[in-house]
């Protein structure tokens, strides 16, 4: 995206985008642009929908509770969906975890229900809202998909059928401290997934089942126990730097 557009507001819209098209913004977007950011008719913004790239747009009609934009030109082509699967047990700071995964290039976000999850009920619409917020702030054009929650046992049983030869990187807090870079580098060039557990960690039984799978790659994140949201950032950085798109 042109750096001249870096200070323009970015909005995700659920509509097709093409030069010359017109769109009515949603009430929340109108409030953000007009009330919060004090944009006026003639000001510009950037719109994206996750499939048509990013478009420079101009506010052409502004009312008290409504606003219309006209699409001027494509400012960035659509990027492909990242081939990085991210599975996570819901935690208290779920918004932070989801936003960081979006920023760092996850293509699919999969809530995974484990035995130590404190809040097994998860609103995927709220997760989606956090994904969009992060994408708007960080110039992400390929918006990650948000899958419906699945129990860990079902995820493991269905892995080969749903994920094929994808390798599942498992952050094992009980493994001896060793280089995670070396462990991940072995799988460079293959599709990867990452699984992060809940605040209380995986149970002994869950860990045993994970380690028994031939598609699981256990890694250590060092001698210290990391919070789940911290482990998410650390592990994604390792994967992207060693075998991802960094």
Secondary structure, 3 states (H helix, E strand, C coil): CCHHHCCCCEEECCCCCCCCCEEECCHHHHHHHHHHCCCCCCCEEEEECCCCCEEEEEEEEECCCCEEEEEEEEEECCCCCCCEEEEECCCCCHHHHHHHHHHCCCCEEEEEECCCCCCCCCCHHHHHHHHHHHHHHHCCCCCCEEEEEEEHHHHHHHHHHHHCCCEEEEECCCCCCCCHHHHHHCCCCCCEEEEECCCCCCCHHHHHHHHCCCCEEEECCCCCCCCHHHHHHHHHHHHHHHHCCC
